[in-house]
Amino acid sequence: MPAGPVEPHVDAVVKVLREVRTQAVDAGLKIAIENHKELQAWQTRELIVAAGADFVGSYLDTGNPVFVAEDPMTTVEELGPLAVTFHLRDSVVYEHADGVAVQWVPLGEGTVDFKALVARASELMPAGVRIHCKPITARPPVVLPVYDAQWWAEWFPRARSKDLGRFLALARRGRPYDRPHLTADVPELRERYMDALRAQQLEHVERSLDYCRKGLDLGLRWRG
């Protein structure tokens, strides 16, 4: 986004959504806003409510919260009641000399307790919300400078201390990812290693789906 505070962009999104409310409602559509890497969950909730929760909901992603210094459980508790869809992506979260390191990994292999997360989601989310397995891997760890006041002032000046405390507790339980994997999904390496990246991503998707079925007991059951 352009440099500067995020609030004007939020206001613009709310304005556009309100302008298309009639068309969306008449079409029987609900517009889902993804919690991404610019807003914390409570800010995304405010955006949805301001636009109109009758036709706007949450495209709830569990991978992005760690990049805004947020425990995904906080995200589920803030946005679960507004969820339209629920995307599962795991991360390792661990303490680092310069802050907290985060990295996406195959589902079930990270720091996040997905059994507890899915159980809590089932208590909060509306009926009929679809769950998607959405692993993205092969990217190197990113260090969030959570002890740098300037970082907070620039990115999340209204962050809540209780959310940071929960995130730091998650990091204390974590450790770096130690399974062999290729971390070449960066612009300068991506094309050179594309075949290997594709093969690894397929394997990681299969491992993640296996965890969904066996570890989380998810999936449709067909009876003959």
C-alpha positions as CSV (number, residue, x, y, z in Angstrom):
1,M,0.0,0.0,0.0
2,P,1.1,3.6,-0.3
3,A,3.2,5.0,2.5
4,G,1.3,6.4,5.5
5,P,-1.3,5.2,8.0
6,V,-3.7,2.4,7.1
7,E,-6.8,4.1,8.3
8,P,-7.6,6.0,5.1
9,H,-7.5,2.7,3.2
10,V,-9.8,1.1,5.7
11,D,-12.2,4.1,5.3
12,A,-12.1,3.7,1.5
13,V,-12.9,0.0,1.7
14,V,-15.8,0.6,4.0
15,K,-17.1,3.3,1.7
16,V,-16.9,1.1,-1.4
17,L,-18.6,-1.8,0.4
18,R,-21.5,0.3,1.6
19,E,-22.0,1.5,-1.9
20,V,-22.5,-2.0,-3.3
21,R,-24.6,-3.3,-0.4
22,T,-27.8,-3.3,-2.3
23,Q,-26.3,-5.2,-5.2
24,A,-24.7,-7.8,-3.0
25,V,-27.8,-8.4,-0.9
26,D,-30.0,-8.6,-4.0
27,A,-27.6,-11.2,-5.4
28,G,-27.6,-13.2,-2.2
29,L,-23.8,-12.7,-1.8
30,K,-21.7,-12.2,1.2
31,I,-18.3,-10.4,0.7
32,A,-15.5,-11.9,2.8
33,I,-12.6,-9.7,3.9
34,E,-9.3,-11.6,4.5
35,N,-7.4,-10.8,7.7
36,H,-4.0,-10.1,6.0
37,K,-0.7,-8.6,7.1
38,E,-1.9,-4.9,7.5
39,L,-4.6,-5.2,10.2
40,Q,-4.9,-7.1,13.5
41,A,-8.0,-9.2,13.9
42,W,-9.9,-6.6,16.0
43,Q,-9.3,-4.0,13.4
44,T,-10.6,-6.3,10.7
45,R,-13.7,-6.9,12.8
46,E,-14.2,-3.2,13.1
47,L,-14.0,-2.8,9.3
48,I,-16.5,-5.6,8.8
49,V,-19.0,-4.2,11.3
50,A,-18.6,-0.6,9.9
51,A,-19.3,-1.8,6.4
52,G,-22.3,-4.0,7.5
53,A,-22.0,-7.5,8.9
54,D,-25.2,-8.5,7.2
55,F,-23.4,-8.8,3.9
56,V,-19.7,-8.6,4.8
57,G,-17.9,-11.4,6.7
58,S,-14.5,-12.7,7.5
59,Y,-12.3,-14.7,5.1
60,L,-10.6,-16.1,8.2
61,D,-7.0,-17.1,7.6
62,T,-4.9,-18.7,10.4
63,G,-1.5,-18.1,8.7
64,N,-1.5,-14.4,8.5
65,P,-2.0,-13.6,12.2
66,V,1.5,-14.4,13.2
67,F,2.8,-11.7,10.8
68,V,0.9,-9.1,12.7
69,A,2.2,-10.4,16.1
70,E,-1.0,-12.2,16.9
71,D,-1.8,-15.6,18.2
72,P,-4.2,-17.3,15.7
73,M,-6.5,-18.2,18.6
74,T,-7.0,-14.4,19.1
75,T,-8.0,-14.2,15.5
76,V,-10.5,-17.0,15.8
77,E,-12.1,-15.4,18.9
78,E,-12.3,-12.0,17.2
79,L,-13.5,-13.0,13.8
80,G,-15.0,-16.5,14.2
81,P,-18.6,-15.2,14.7
82,L,-18.2,-13.3,11.4
83,A,-16.6,-16.1,9.5
84,V,-17.7,-17.0,5.9
85,T,-14.8,-19.4,5.3
86,F,-12.0,-20.8,7.5
87,H,-8.5,-21.4,6.2
88,L,-5.9,-23.5,8.0
89,R,-2.2,-22.7,7.7
90,D,0.4,-23.5,10.3
91,S,3.4,-21.6,11.5
92,V,6.4,-22.0,13.7
93,V,6.7,-19.0,16.1
94,Y,9.7,-18.7,18.3
95,E,11.9,-16.3,20.3
96,H,14.7,-14.6,18.4
97,A,17.5,-12.2,19.6
98,D,15.8,-9.4,17.5
99,G,12.2,-10.2,18.4
100,V,10.0,-13.1,17.3
101,A,10.6,-15.3,14.3
102,V,7.7,-16.7,12.3
103,Q,7.6,-19.1,9.3
104,W,4.8,-21.0,7.6
105,V,5.1,-24.8,7.7
106,P,2.9,-27.8,6.8
107,L,-0.2,-28.2,8.9
108,G,0.4,-29.9,12.2
109,E,4.1,-29.3,12.2
110,G,4.2,-25.8,13.7
111,T,3.7,-24.1,17.1
112,V,0.0,-23.5,16.8
113,D,-2.4,-25.9,18.6
114,F,-4.8,-26.6,15.8
115,K,-6.8,-29.1,17.7
116,A,-7.7,-26.4,20.2
117,L,-8.1,-23.8,17.4
118,V,-10.6,-25.9,15.5
119,A,-12.5,-26.8,18.6
120,R,-12.8,-23.1,19.5
121,A,-13.8,-22.3,16.0
122,S,-16.6,-24.9,16.1
123,E,-18.0,-23.0,19.2
124,L,-17.9,-19.6,17.6
125,M,-18.5,-19.9,13.9
126,P,-21.9,-19.9,12.1
127,A,-23.2,-23.2,10.8
128,G,-22.1,-24.2,7.4
129,V,-18.6,-22.5,7.3
130,R,-16.3,-24.4,5.0
131,I,-12.8,-25.3,6.2
132,H,-9.9,-25.2,3.7
133,C,-6.4,-26.6,4.1
134,K,-4.2,-23.8,2.8
135,P,-0.5,-24.5,3.4
136,I,2.1,-22.1,1.9
137,T,5.7,-23.2,2.6
138,A,9.2,-22.8,1.2
139,R,9.6,-19.3,2.5
140,P,12.4,-18.4,5.0
141,P,11.6,-17.2,8.6
142,V,10.7,-13.5,9.1
143,V,11.8,-11.8,12.3
144,L,9.2,-9.4,13.8
145,P,11.0,-6.7,15.8
146,V,8.4,-6.8,18.6
147,Y,10.7,-5.0,21.1
148,D,11.2,-2.0,18.7
149,A,8.9,0.9,19.6
150,Q,9.3,2.4,16.1
151,W,7.9,-0.8,14.5
152,W,4.8,-0.6,16.6
153,A,4.4,3.1,15.9
154,E,4.6,2.5,12.2
155,W,2.5,-0.6,11.8
156,F,0.2,-1.1,14.8
157,P,0.1,2.0,16.9
158,R,-3.2,0.9,18.5
159,A,-2.2,-2.6,19.3
160,R,-3.6,-4.2,22.4
161,S,-1.2,-5.3,25.2
162,K,-3.2,-8.5,25.9
163,D,-2.8,-9.6,22.3
164,L,0.9,-9.1,22.4
165,G,1.2,-11.0,25.7
166,R,-0.6,-14.0,24.2
167,F,1.6,-13.9,21.1
168,L,4.8,-13.8,23.2
169,A,3.5,-16.8,25.2
170,L,3.1,-18.6,21.9
171,A,6.6,-17.7,20.9
172,R,8.0,-19.0,24.2
173,R,6.5,-22.4,23.4
174,G,7.9,-22.6,19.9
175,R,11.2,-23.5,18.2
176,P,12.6,-23.3,14.7
177,Y,11.4,-25.7,12.1
178,D,13.9,-28.5,11.9
179,R,12.5,-30.8,9.2
180,P,14.5,-30.8,5.9
181,H,12.9,-28.4,3.5
182,L,13.7,-26.0,0.6
183,T,13.3,-22.3,1.4
184,A,13.7,-20.9,-2.1
185,D,10.3,-19.2,-2.5
186,V,11.9,-15.7,-2.7
187,P,12.1,-13.6,-5.9
188,E,15.8,-14.1,-6.5
189,L,15.6,-17.9,-6.3
190,R,12.1,-18.9,-7.2
191,E,12.5,-19.5,-11.0
192,R,15.7,-21.4,-10.6
193,Y,14.2,-23.9,-8.1
194,M,10.6,-23.9,-9.5
195,D,10.5,-27.7,-10.2
196,A,11.7,-28.5,-6.7
197,L,9.4,-26.0,-5.2
198,R,6.4,-27.5,-7.0
199,A,7.3,-31.0,-5.8
200,Q,7.8,-29.9,-2.2
201,Q,4.6,-28.0,-2.2
202,L,2.7,-31.0,-3.4
203,E,4.2,-33.1,-0.7
204,H,3.4,-30.5,2.0
205,V,-0.2,-30.3,0.8
206,E,-0.5,-34.0,1.1
207,R,1.0,-34.1,4.6
208,S,-1.3,-31.2,5.6
209,L,-4.4,-32.9,4.3
210,D,-3.4,-36.1,6.1
211,Y,-3.1,-34.2,9.3
212,C,-6.6,-32.6,8.7
213,R,-8.1,-36.1,8.3
214,K,-6.2,-38.0,11.0
215,G,-5.2,-35.3,13.5
216,L,-8.2,-33.0,13.3
217,D,-10.9,-35.5,12.1
218,L,-12.0,-33.1,9.3
219,G,-13.5,-33.9,6.0
220,L,-16.8,-35.1,4.5
221,R,-18.0,-38.6,5.3
222,W,-19.9,-40.4,2.5
223,R,-22.1,-43.2,3.4
224,G,-23.2,-45.8,0.8
